[in-house]
Amino acid sequence: MTVDVPFSHPARPSAQPGDAVRAPRELMTLPGYYRDKRRWRLVEIRVGGGWRPAMLTVWRRPPGSAVWVAHVAWGAGDSWGWFVFDEHTVRELPEPQDEPPSGPPFFGRWRDATVVPAELAGQVAEDGSDNCWRLAWVRTGGRWRSALVTVRRRPGPGLPWIAKVRWGEDKESAWLVADPVTVRPVLVAVEAAVEVGTPAGPVGSSGTAEDAGGGER
């Protein structure tokens, strides 16, 4: 809550040394054609003096500009922004590299997350108590995808938790069984690991600003 407006959202934290630079209004309002490329990719962004897991959803090359800007969100509400791309302040999170479990139902081979038919998912709570905003890796289409969990709930007593998951620029989404092996939340511990210097490459070999028009991420 701010001093001037009761019950208002708190002001965005002031930028700290080393933070990602927000794209100035002058850059975002240049006249002409904007070259936008929608590419969902889990990244880390430096904001408020620390690293946060985040979702990069759009690359933009303002008309006549030599720089790329990126739309990045690290939480619900006001926790997002357009930032001037710099590989030192916005960088890719590595996909999971572990081997599939040897026991059932994987038996040493990866399987996609289990889809729950919408008619079996049940009704989402009207009071919003089922809503959430959680970044995750999801296994679908035979690969790991950068994803966002927007709802999680248990359809009934004794039934497994399920999650409404979105994982792409074409609005791919589904209800999935919330199995932590194939619907894998991005842990906040990643922030601490990067904070002490864990190496992390720039945004992509196929996810860099220059490759923004490349294959789907």
ChimeraX attribute file (.defattr): number of C-alpha atoms within 10 A of each C-alpha:
attribute: neighborCount
match mode: 1-to-1
recipient: residues
	/A:1	10
	/A:2	10
	/A:3	8
	/A:4	7
	/A:5	9
	/A:6	8
	/A:7	9
	/A:8	10
	/A:9	11
	/A:10	11
	/A:11	9
	/A:12	9
	/A:13	9
	/A:14	10
	/A:15	14
	/A:16	13
	/A:17	12
	/A:18	13
	/A:19	18
	/A:20	23
	/A:21	20
	/A:22	16
	/A:23	17
	/A:24	11
	/A:25	9
	/A:26	8
	/A:27	16
	/A:28	15
	/A:29	11
	/A:30	13
	/A:31	11
	/A:32	9
	/A:33	10
	/A:34	15
	/A:35	12
	/A:36	16
	/A:37	18
	/A:38	19
	/A:39	24
	/A:40	24
	/A:41	27
	/A:42	29
	/A:43	25
	/A:44	27
	/A:45	28
	/A:46	23
	/A:47	22
	/A:48	16
	/A:49	15
	/A:50	17
	/A:51	22
	/A:52	23
	/A:53	27
	/A:54	27
	/A:55	26
	/A:56	27
	/A:57	18
	/A:58	18
	/A:59	26
	/A:60	22
	/A:61	20
	/A:62	20
	/A:63	16
	/A:64	12
	/A:65	11
	/A:66	7
	/A:67	15
	/A:68	20
	/A:69	24
	/A:70	25
	/A:71	21
	/A:72	25
	/A:73	21
	/A:74	22
	/A:75	16
	/A:76	11
	/A:77	9
	/A:78	12
	/A:79	12
	/A:80	15
	/A:81	16
	/A:82	21
	/A:83	21
	/A:84	21
	/A:85	23
	/A:86	18
	/A:87	17
	/A:88	16
	/A:89	20
	/A:90	28
	/A:91	25
	/A:92	23
	/A:93	22
	/A:94	12
	/A:95	12
	/A:96	11
	/A:97	7
	/A:98	6
	/A:99	9
	/A:100	15
	/A:101	13
	/A:102	11
	/A:103	9
	/A:104	8
	/A:105	11
	/A:106	12
	/A:107	11
	/A:108	12
	/A:109	12
	/A:110	18
	/A:111	17
	/A:112	17
	/A:113	20
	/A:114	17
	/A:115	15
	/A:116	15
	/A:117	11
	/A:118	12
	/A:119	7
	/A:120	9
	/A:121	19
	/A:122	12
	/A:123	11
	/A:124	15
	/A:125	11
	/A:126	8
	/A:127	7
	/A:128	9
	/A:129	11
	/A:130	15
	/A:131	17
	/A:132	17
	/A:133	14
	/A:134	20
	/A:135	25
	/A:136	26
	/A:137	25
	/A:138	28
	/A:139	22
	/A:140	17
	/A:141	10
	/A:142	10
	/A:143	12
	/A:144	20
	/A:145	22
	/A:146	24
	/A:147	26
	/A:148	27
	/A:149	24
	/A:150	16
	/A:151	19
	/A:152	22
	/A:153	22
	/A:154	17
	/A:155	15
	/A:156	10
	/A:157	6
	/A:158	7
	/A:159	10
	/A:160	12
	/A:161	15
	/A:162	21
	/A:163	25
	/A:164	22
	/A:165	26
	/A:166	21
	/A:167	24
	/A:168	19
	/A:169	15
	/A:170	11
	/A:171	9
	/A:172	10
	/A:173	14
	/A:174	16
	/A:175	21
	/A:176	24
	/A:177	23
	/A:178	24
	/A:179	15
	/A:180	12
	/A:181	16
	/A:182	21
	/A:183	27
	/A:184	17
	/A:185	17
	/A:186	18
	/A:187	12
	/A:188	11
	/A:189	11
	/A:190	15
	/A:191	17
	/A:192	14
	/A:193	12
	/A:194	15
	/A:195	15
	/A:196	8
	/A:197	8
	/A:198	10
	/A:199	9
	/A:200	15
	/A:201	13
	/A:202	19
	/A:203	24
	/A:204	19
	/A:205	11
	/A:206	14
	/A:207	20
	/A:208	18
	/A:209	23
	/A:210	13
	/A:211	13
	/A:212	21
	/A:213	16
	/A:214	13
	/A:215	9
	/A:216	15
	/A:217	18
